[in-house]
Amino acid sequence: MKHKKNILITGGAGFIGSHVVRLFVNKYPEYNIFNLDKLTYAGNLENLIDIEHKTNYTFLKADINNQSEINSLFNKYKFDCVIHLAAESHVDRSIEDPLAFVKTNVIGTMNLLNAFKNIWKDDFTDKLFYHISTDEVYGTLGKTGLFTETTPYDPNSPYSASKASSDHFVRAYGETYGLPYVITNCSNNYGQNQFPEKLIPLFINNIINNKPLPVYGDGNYTRDWLYVKDHAVAIDMVFHKGKKSETYNIGGFNEWKNIDLVKVLCGQMDIKLNRPNGTSEKLITYVKDRPGHDLRYAIDASKIKNELGWQPSVTFQEGLLLTIDWYLENERWLVNVTSGEYQEYYEKQYQ
Ligand SMILES: Cc1cn([C@H]2C[C@H](O)[C@@H](COP(=O)(O)OP(=O)(O)O[C@H]3O[C@H](C)C(=O)[C@H](O)[C@H]3O)O2)c(=O)[nH]c1=O
C-alpha cells in the first residue's frame, strides 16, 4: 500500500495557519496533517474546532525553539513535507522585543530545517520544506513600483529582518545541503480568526466597543490586502505545483491607504451595527507614528498568476464584509482571545 504522506504544518492554530490546516485536512484525506503549535496568545484551537475530530488530523503542542523536542517529533512521525507558518508576526511587538522575533522566526526556522535535514539525510525524494514569508523583507516602496521576486531584500523592522534572515537560511540549506524548498512572500492578510492587534480586526473590535481607532502618523501609509482564504488556496497551489528552489509573491492586487481603508471599514460597521452614518469615523484618532514605519508595500503577483494560475477569488468589498460578519457573529471569540481565556484553557488541557 502507498505510504500516506505525513505533512507538518507549523503555526496551524494561528490566523493564516488555521485556514491552511482546514483546507488541507478537508481537501486531502490521503494526507496525515500534523498541526504543530505552541499556542501563544495569537493561536488557539478554537479556530479549528470544526475539523479536530477528523482522522487525518493530529495536533502537536510544541515549541519550534526547542530543538530536542522538534527532533523527537520528526523522528517519531517522519514528516515528508513541512509547511512552516509558525512565527511572531506583529511589527509593533518586534519593536518592543526584537529578540523574541529572532528566537522564534530565525532559530525556530533553523531548528525545523535541521530536524528535516537530519531525518532525510541525502535522500530528499518527494520531500519539501515550504517556508511562508512576508513582502516586508523587501523593505519599503515609494509612491510607485511593485515588489517582484527579484527585488533585493532590504528589511526595516526587527520583524521583517527576522523573516528575511529565515528566508536566507532556507535558501542556504537548499544550496548547501540540497534541501528541497519553496518560499512565498505575501502581503497583508485579513479575514476570519485574525488576532485583534492587526489593523482590521483591532479596528473592528474597537468600533464594537466604542474605543478610539489609533491611526499611526498621517494615515497615508499604503498596504496591499489579501483575503486569508485566497492565501490558503495559493499556498495549496504552490505546495503542489510550485517549482523547487523558487520564490512566489502572493498579493491581493488590492492597494489601500490606511486612512481610506479605515473610512470604508467605519462606514460598513455603521451599517452592520445600525448606527448613524459617521458614528465610527468619529472614533478615528491620529496617534504617534510607528518608528521606521514602511511607507508602502505593493506586490506584483504576476508570477504565481501566470505560472500556477492563482488569483484572488473575492473582491475586497466581499472579503471585508465576510470578515466583519464573522467578527460580529463571533464576539465571544474576540472577548476570549483578548482576555487570554482561550490561552489559559488550552494551556491547562495540554500541560
Ligand atoms: C495596528 C495598527 C496599524 N496601523 C497601520 C500600520 C500599517 O501601516 C497598517 C497595517 O498595520 P498592521 O500592524 O496590521 O500590519 P503591517 O505592519 O503592515 O504588517 C502585516 O502585514 C505584513 C505583510 C506582515 O508580514 C505582518 O506579519 C503583518 O502584521 O496600519 C495603524 O495605523 N494603527 C494601528 O493600530
The ligand as an SDF file (V2000), in Angstrom:
LIG
                    3D

 35 37  0  0  0  0  0  0  0  0999 V2000
   -2.1150   48.0580   14.4150 C   0  0  0  0  0  0  0  0  0  0  0  0
   -2.1710   49.3950   13.6960 C   0  0  0  0  0  0  0  0  0  0  0  0
   -1.6400   49.5450   12.4500 C   0  0  0  0  0  0  0  0  0  0  0  0
   -1.6650   50.7360   11.8200 N   0  0  0  0  0  0  0  0  0  0  0  0
   -1.0740   50.8520   10.4640 C   0  0  0  0  0  0  0  0  0  0  0  0
    0.3540   50.3330   10.3650 C   0  0  0  0  0  0  0  0  0  0  0  0
    0.4140   49.7920    8.9520 C   0  0  0  0  0  0  0  0  0  0  0  0
    0.7250   50.8460    8.0510 O   0  0  0  0  0  0  0  0  0  0  0  0
   -1.0010   49.2960    8.6730 C   0  0  0  0  0  0  0  0  0  0  0  0
   -1.1650   47.8150    8.9020 C   0  0  0  0  0  0  0  0  0  0  0  0
   -0.5990   47.5010   10.1540 O   0  0  0  0  0  0  0  0  0  0  0  0
   -0.5430   46.0150   10.7180 P   0  0  0  0  0  0  0  0  0  0  0  0
    0.1920   46.0730   12.0200 O   0  0  0  0  0  0  0  0  0  0  0  0
   -1.9040   45.4380   10.7160 O   0  0  0  0  0  0  0  0  0  0  0  0
    0.2910   45.2500    9.6040 O   0  0  0  0  0  0  0  0  0  0  0  0
    1.7470   45.5260    8.9610 P   0  0  0  0  0  0  0  0  0  0  0  0
    2.6400   46.1930    9.9020 O   0  0  0  0  0  0  0  0  0  0  0  0
    1.5350   46.1590    7.6310 O   0  0  0  0  0  0  0  0  0  0  0  0
    2.2450   44.0180    8.7950 O   0  0  0  0  0  0  0  0  0  0  0  0
    1.3390   42.9620    8.4420 C   0  0  0  0  0  0  0  0  0  0  0  0
    1.4940   42.5590    7.1000 O   0  0  0  0  0  0  0  0  0  0  0  0
    2.7470   42.0450    6.7510 C   0  0  0  0  0  0  0  0  0  0  0  0
    2.7380   41.6490    5.3150 C   0  0  0  0  0  0  0  0  0  0  0  0
    3.2570   41.0200    7.6870 C   0  0  0  0  0  0  0  0  0  0  0  0
    4.0560   40.1690    7.3350 O   0  0  0  0  0  0  0  0  0  0  0  0
    2.9430   41.1660    9.1320 C   0  0  0  0  0  0  0  0  0  0  0  0
    3.0590   39.9590    9.8340 O   0  0  0  0  0  0  0  0  0  0  0  0
    1.5800   41.7470    9.3300 C   0  0  0  0  0  0  0  0  0  0  0  0
    1.4460   42.1140   10.6920 O   0  0  0  0  0  0  0  0  0  0  0  0
   -1.8300   50.0050    9.6010 O   0  0  0  0  0  0  0  0  0  0  0  0
   -2.2720   51.8510   12.4000 C   0  0  0  0  0  0  0  0  0  0  0  0
   -2.2910   52.9550   11.8010 O   0  0  0  0  0  0  0  0  0  0  0  0
   -2.8200   51.7050   13.6440 N   0  0  0  0  0  0  0  0  0  0  0  0
   -2.7860   50.5410   14.3230 C   0  0  0  0  0  0  0  0  0  0  0  0
   -3.2800   50.4710   15.4620 O   0  0  0  0  0  0  0  0  0  0  0  0
  1  2  1  0
  2  3  2  0
  2 34  1  0
  3  4  1  0
  4  5  1  0
  4 31  1  0
  5  6  1  0
  5 30  1  0
  6  7  1  0
  7  8  1  0
  7  9  1  0
  9 10  1  0
  9 30  1  0
 10 11  1  0
 11 12  1  0
 12 13  2  0
 12 14  1  0
 12 15  1  0
 15 16  1  0
 16 17  2  0
 16 18  1  0
 16 19  1  0
 19 20  1  0
 20 21  1  0
 20 28  1  0
 21 22  1  0
 22 23  1  0
 22 24  1  0
 24 25  2  0
 24 26  1  0
 26 27  1  0
 26 28  1  0
 28 29  1  0
 31 32  2  0
 31 33  1  0
 33 34  1  0
 34 35  2  0
M  END
$$$$
